Amino acid sequence: MKLPAFLRPKVRAPSGAAQAVISQTGALPELPAFAWQGEGVRAQGRLGQVLAMALDPANPDGEVFQPLRSFLASPQASDFEHLSDAAARVFVFAGVSAARELPRELSAQLGGEVQRHAGWIQSQRAPQGPRRVLQSGALVLAGLGWPELKGASRWWSAGLADLGRSFPAGLHPDGGPREGGAALLLRQVQLLWAVVQVCEKASVALPAGLIPSLCAASTFLRDLGAGGPMPKLGPALYEPLLGNDTEWPLSQALARGWTPSVPTPGEDKDWVMRPLRESGFVLLHAKLSGAASRVVMDLHTGQVIWHVAGQPVLVEQGLACMDRPESWKPELKVARVDGRVAAVLWTSTGRKGEWTRDLRAEGSRLMITDRIEGEPLQVRWRFGEHLALSKREKPGQWLLEGGPKVRVTLDTDQATWVSQDGPELHGVLGAGVRHRSRFEV
């Protein structure tokens, strides 16, 4: 039966059957509950909250539909500040449609928005890379979720064909991204597992290389998130669609019989490296003094963050030297893992000097050696809030207590001074001075 004229959108509106593929599969409501982390666009945040409410069965329909109607009627609904805005919105529209039985007029209005968003995506396709992956995934959700819309079959067939090429091409053999950071890869993986669920339930064949690549990326992300929160490496513009949960993507891979082909931190005494080539490195140890350990190094800033047993031990370094930090030119010199030893050598050059950082993880010790050529370098180590620095056992030694006990040793002989300021330690290096900071569980 056709809708009354006053309910029809400008494009051909879907009937109740138009939602059949997504609604009958129940695929998208299986996604985990999440706290929306959008791209800083106000409209995205509002929609994310709508989806979070829709996925929670405790919320009545009225509390879900009212803010959705308000958004669709607002000027923000027509704004696409970034190419992935439209893709994220299609994901939200599909999730709400799958989780709730929409009133007919709202279903028609949402169908019109999907038609407009999908058309915009097609006209503004990124040539390659993660944004194209997100756009292609959104076209699949739009085409299979609203099959009665004009062009729907073309959307999902073209989107799937492109995903079979673009997503595998964007990964290294270990599942790490060739472009972008951890958050952008997790955003792609979350959306693509939703695509896989919908295609499987709708008996639509998937491209041959998509599932293996998606499983490899899910394993890579799980390892990045092991032993602590997802590291903030790479551009902050793109945040995950469903928060930072990395176990759910891996559960999808394991449910399909996936066996990781890259070394996974096990019950041995070796370090394992997970490189994000453009933004940083993650070093993993499964059993460091009986607990999982993870070291993260940001290649843009040189900062090192260390978690032991899921608790932050080393959380921040304030570095003041040479020029403004944005003028530095970082360069990775060495990154290698040889069983019990992991090593990263990194330099950053400014107009007034050069800063070299040598990170070495060996056994239960993390050693960081800094050298400055040029103006003095101030180093500040800040530790986890749950930890407390005890009095010095020897000159240049402290003990971190309140979690895994960590002995801190600073090479005071070559530092101008070292002082304790609550949970922080400060040191200043003169030009040409080498300073070693050692942390041992």
C-alpha positions in Angstrom: 0.0 0.0 0.0 1.3 3.4 -0.9 1.9 6.1 1.7 -0.4 9.1 1.7 1.1 11.9 -0.4 1.8 14.2 2.6 4.0 11.5 4.1 6.0 10.8 1.0 9.6 12.2 0.9 10.9 13.7 -2.3 12.6 10.3 -3.2 10.7 7.1 -3.4 10.0 6.1 0.2 10.5 2.5 1.6 7.5 0.6 2.8 7.8 -1.7 5.9 9.3 -4.3 3.6 12.1 -2.0 2.8 13.5 -2.6 6.2 13.1 -6.4 5.9 16.8 -7.3 5.4 18.1 -5.5 8.4 15.0 -5.9 10.6 14.7 -9.7 10.1 18.4 -10.4 10.4 18.7 -8.7 13.8 22.3 -8.2 12.9 23.0 -4.6 14.0 21.3 -4.8 17.4 23.9 -7.5 18.3 26.5 -4.7 18.3 27.8 -3.9 21.8 26.5 -1.0 23.8 28.7 2.0 23.5 29.4 5.6 24.4 29.4 7.6 21.2 32.7 9.1 20.2 32.1 11.1 17.1 34.3 13.5 15.1 33.6 16.6 17.2 30.6 17.4 14.9 27.7 18.3 17.1 25.2 16.6 14.9 27.1 13.3 14.9 27.1 13.3 18.7 23.3 13.8 18.8 22.8 10.9 16.4 25.2 8.7 18.3 23.2 9.1 21.5 20.0 8.1 19.5 21.7 4.9 18.4 22.9 4.2 22.0 19.4 4.6 23.3 17.9 2.5 20.5 20.2 -0.4 21.2 19.2 -0.4 24.9 15.8 -2.2 25.2 15.1 -0.5 28.5 14.4 2.8 26.6 10.8 3.2 25.4 10.3 3.9 21.7 9.2 7.5 22.3 12.4 8.4 24.0 14.3 7.1 20.9 12.1 8.6 18.2 11.7 12.1 19.5 15.5 13.1 19.4 15.7 11.3 16.0 12.9 13.4 14.6 14.5 16.5 16.1 17.8 15.8 14.4 16.2 15.1 11.0 14.3 18.4 11.2 17.4 20.4 12.1 19.8 22.3 9.8 22.6 20.0 11.0 21.0 17.1 9.1 22.1 18.7 5.9 25.7 19.3 6.9 28.5 17.0 5.8 31.7 18.5 7.4 33.8 15.4 6.6 33.4 12.7 4.0 32.9 10.1 6.7 30.0 12.0 8.3 27.6 10.6 5.8 29.0 7.1 6.2 28.6 7.3 10.0 25.1 8.6 9.7 24.0 5.7 7.5 25.5 3.3 10.1 23.3 5.0 12.8 20.2 5.0 10.6 20.6 1.3 9.9 21.2 0.5 13.6 18.1 2.4 14.7 16.0 0.8 12.0 17.2 -2.7 13.0 16.7 -2.2 16.7 13.2 -0.5 16.6 10.0 -0.8 14.7 9.7 2.7 13.3 6.4 4.5 12.8 5.6 4.7 9.1 6.1 8.4 8.7 9.5 8.2 10.5 10.5 5.2 8.4 9.6 7.1 5.2 11.6 10.2 6.4 14.6 8.0 7.3 14.4 6.3 3.9 14.6 9.7 2.3 17.6 10.6 4.3 19.3 7.4 3.4 18.6 8.1 -0.3 20.2 11.6 0.1 23.2 10.4 2.1 24.0 7.5 -0.3 23.7 9.8 -3.3 26.1 12.3 -1.7 28.6 9.5 -0.8 28.5 8.3 -4.5 29.2 11.8 -5.7 32.0 12.5 -3.3 33.9 9.2 -3.1 37.4 9.3 -1.8 39.9 7.9 -4.3 41.3 5.4 -1.9 42.2 4.7 1.7 40.2 4.4 4.9 37.6 7.0 4.0 36.7 5.1 0.8 36.4 1.9 2.9 33.9 3.7 5.3 31.9 5.1 2.3 31.7 1.7 0.6 30.6 0.0 3.8 27.9 2.6 4.3 26.6 2.0 0.7 26.3 -1.7 1.5 24.2 -1.0 4.6 22.1 1.5 2.7 21.5 -0.8 -0.2 20.6 -3.9 1.8 18.8 -2.0 4.5 16.5 -0.1 2.2 16.3 -2.3 -1.0 13.3 -0.5 -2.4 15.1 2.8 -2.8 16.2 3.8 -6.2 19.7 2.6 -6.9 19.8 0.4 -3.8 21.0 -2.8 -5.6 23.8 -0.7 -7.3 24.8 0.7 -3.9 25.4 -2.6 -2.2 26.9 -4.4 -5.2 29.4 -1.6 -6.0 30.1 -1.1 -2.3 30.9 -4.8 -1.8 33.1 -5.0 -4.9 35.1 -2.0 -3.7 35.5 -3.3 -0.2 37.0 -6.5 -1.6 39.8 -4.3 -3.1 40.2 -1.2 -0.9 40.2 -2.7 2.6 42.8 -5.5 2.0 44.9 -3.0 0.1 45.0 -0.7 3.1 46.5 -3.3 5.4 50.0 -4.7 6.0 50.3 -8.5 6.2 50.0 -8.3 10.1 46.7 -6.5 9.9 48.1 -3.1 10.7 47.0 0.0 8.7 49.0 1.5 5.9 47.3 4.8 6.5 45.9 6.4 9.7 46.1 5.3 13.3 44.4 2.8 15.7 41.2 4.7 16.1 40.6 5.0 12.3 41.3 1.3 11.8 38.9 0.4 14.6 36.2 2.6 13.1 36.6 0.7 9.8 36.5 -2.7 11.5 33.4 -1.9 13.5 31.5 -0.8 10.5 32.7 -3.7 8.3 31.7 -6.4 10.8 28.2 -4.9 10.7 28.3 -5.2 6.9 29.4 -8.8 7.2 26.6 -9.6 9.6 24.0 -8.1 7.3 25.3 -9.8 4.2 25.5 -13.2 5.9 21.9 -13.0 7.1 20.7 -11.7 3.7 22.6 -14.6 1.9 24.7 -12.1 0.0 28.2 -13.4 -1.0 31.1 -11.5 0.4 34.3 -10.7 -1.6 36.9 -13.4 -1.2 39.6 -11.3 0.6 37.3 -9.3 2.9 36.9 -11.7 5.8 40.6 -12.7 6.1 41.6 -9.1 6.1 39.0 -8.1 8.6 40.1 -11.0 10.9 43.7 -9.9 10.7 42.8 -6.3 11.5 40.7 -7.4 14.4 43.6 -9.5 15.8 45.9 -6.5 15.4 43.5 -4.2 17.2 43.0 -6.7 20.0 46.7 -6.8 20.6 47.0 -3.0 20.5 44.3 -2.8 23.2 45.8 -5.6 25.4 46.9 -4.6 28.8 45.4 -1.2 28.7 43.0 1.2 26.9 43.3 1.7 23.1 46.5 3.8 22.5 45.9 7.2 21.1 48.2 6.9 18.1 47.4 8.6 14.8 45.1 11.4 13.8 42.4 12.3 16.4 39.9 13.4 13.8 38.3 9.9 13.3 37.1 8.1 16.4 35.7 4.6 16.6 32.0 4.3 16.0 31.3 2.0 19.0 33.9 3.1 21.6 37.2 1.5 22.1 36.1 -2.2 22.6 38.5 -4.4 20.7 37.3 -7.7 22.0 34.0 -7.6 20.1 35.7 -7.5 16.7 38.0 -10.3 17.6 35.0 -12.4 18.8 33.5 -12.0 15.3 36.7 -13.3 13.8 37.0 -16.3 16.1 33.4 -17.2 15.5 34.3 -17.6 11.9 37.1 -20.0 12.6 39.9 -17.5 12.4 43.4 -18.5 13.5 45.9 -15.6 13.7 49.0 -16.1 11.5 51.1 -13.5 13.3 52.8 -14.1 16.7 50.5 -13.4 19.6 51.8 -12.6 23.1 51.5 -16.0 24.9 52.8 -17.5 28.0 56.5 -17.0 27.1 59.1 -14.4 28.1 59.4 -12.6 24.8 58.4 -9.2 23.7 56.1 -8.8 20.6 55.9 -5.6 18.5 52.8 -4.2 16.8 53.8 -1.2 14.6 51.5 1.6 13.5 54.0 2.7 10.8 52.8 6.3 10.5 52.2 7.0 14.2 53.9 4.7 16.7 54.8 1.3 18.1 53.2 -1.0 20.7 55.4 -3.5 22.5 53.6 -6.4 24.3 54.7 -8.9 26.9 52.2 -11.5 28.1 53.8 -12.4 31.4 56.1 -9.7 32.8 56.6 -10.6 36.5 53.3 -12.5 36.3 51.3 -9.7 34.5 50.6 -8.5 31.0 52.7 -5.5 30.0 52.3 -3.0 27.2 54.6 -0.1 26.1 53.4 2.5 23.6 55.7 5.0 21.9 54.3 7.9 19.8 56.5 8.6 16.8 55.4 12.2 16.5 56.1 13.3 20.1 58.5 10.6 21.4 56.3 10.0 24.4 56.3 6.6 26.0 53.3 5.1 28.0 53.6 1.9 30.0 50.8 -0.3 31.4 51.4 -3.3 33.7 48.5 -5.6 34.6 46.1 -3.2 32.9 47.2 -0.3 35.2 49.0 2.8 34.0 52.6 3.0 35.4 54.2 5.6 33.1 51.6 7.9 31.7 53.2 11.2 30.4 56.4 13.0 29.8 56.6 16.8 29.5 59.4 17.7 27.2 60.7 21.3 26.8 63.6 21.9 24.5 64.8 23.5 21.3 61.8 24.9 19.5 58.1 24.6 19.6 57.2 20.9 19.4 55.3 21.3 16.1 58.5 22.4 14.4 60.3 19.2 15.3 61.0 16.7 12.5 60.8 13.2 14.0 62.5 10.2 12.3 62.5 6.5 13.2 66.0 5.1 13.0 65.6 1.5 14.4 62.7 -0.7 15.4 63.3 -4.3 16.1 62.4 -7.2 18.4 64.7 -10.1 19.2 62.9 -12.3 21.7 63.5 -10.9 25.2 64.8 -7.6 23.8 62.8 -4.9 22.0 64.5 -1.7 20.8 63.4 1.6 19.2 65.8 4.4 18.2 64.1 7.7 17.4 65.3 11.2 16.7 63.6 14.6 16.4 65.4 17.6 14.9 64.6 21.2 15.4 66.1 24.5 14.3 68.2 24.7 17.5 69.3 21.1 18.1 68.5 17.4 18.0 66.9 15.1 20.5 67.5 11.4 20.4 65.5 8.8 22.3 66.6 5.2 22.6 63.9 2.9 24.1 64.9 -0.6 25.1 62.6 -3.2 26.7 64.6 -6.2 28.1 63.1 -8.8 30.4 61.3 -6.9 33.2 63.1 -3.6 32.5 62.2 -0.6 30.4 65.1 1.7 29.7 64.9 5.1 28.0 68.0 7.0 27.1 67.7 10.7 26.1 70.4 12.8 24.5 70.2 16.5 23.5 72.4 18.4 21.1 71.6 22.0 21.4 69.6 23.8 24.1 68.9 22.1 27.5 66.1 19.5 27.6 63.7 19.2 30.5 62.3 15.8 31.1 59.2 15.2 33.3 58.0 11.7 34.2 54.4 11.4 35.4 53.1 8.2 36.9 49.7 6.5 37.3 47.3 8.3 39.8 47.0 5.1 41.8 50.8 4.9 42.4 52.9 6.7 45.0 56.6 7.5 44.9 58.4 6.4 48.1 61.5 8.0 49.4 64.8 7.3 47.7 66.5 4.1 48.4 69.7 5.4 46.9 70.5 8.7 45.1 68.5 8.7 42.0 66.2 5.8 43.0 62.5 5.7 43.9 60.0 3.0 44.4 56.5 3.1 42.9 53.9 1.5 45.1 50.1 1.0 45.0 50.1 -1.5 42.2 52.9 -3.5 40.6 56.0 -2.4 42.4 58.3 -0.6 40.0 61.8 0.6 40.8 62.6 4.0 39.1 66.3 4.9 38.6 67.4 8.2 37.0 70.9 8.8 35.9 71.5 11.8 38.2 75.3 11.9 37.5 74.7 13.4 34.1 71.5 15.4 34.8 71.7 19.0 35.9 69.1 18.2 38.7 66.4 15.7 39.5 63.6 16.5 41.9 60.4 14.9 43.2 57.2 16.8 42.8 54.4 14.5 44.1 53.8 11.7 41.6 56.2 13.4 39.1 60.0 13.4 38.6 61.8 16.2 36.8 65.2 16.4 35.2 67.1 18.9 33.0 69.8 17.8 30.6 72.5 20.1 29.3 73.6 20.1 25.7 75.5 17.0 24.8 74.4 15.1 27.9 73.0 11.6 27.9 70.5 10.7 30.5 69.1 7.3 31.2 65.7 6.6 32.9 65.1 3.0 34.0 61.9 1.4 35.2 61.9 -2.2 36.5 59.0 -4.3 37.7 
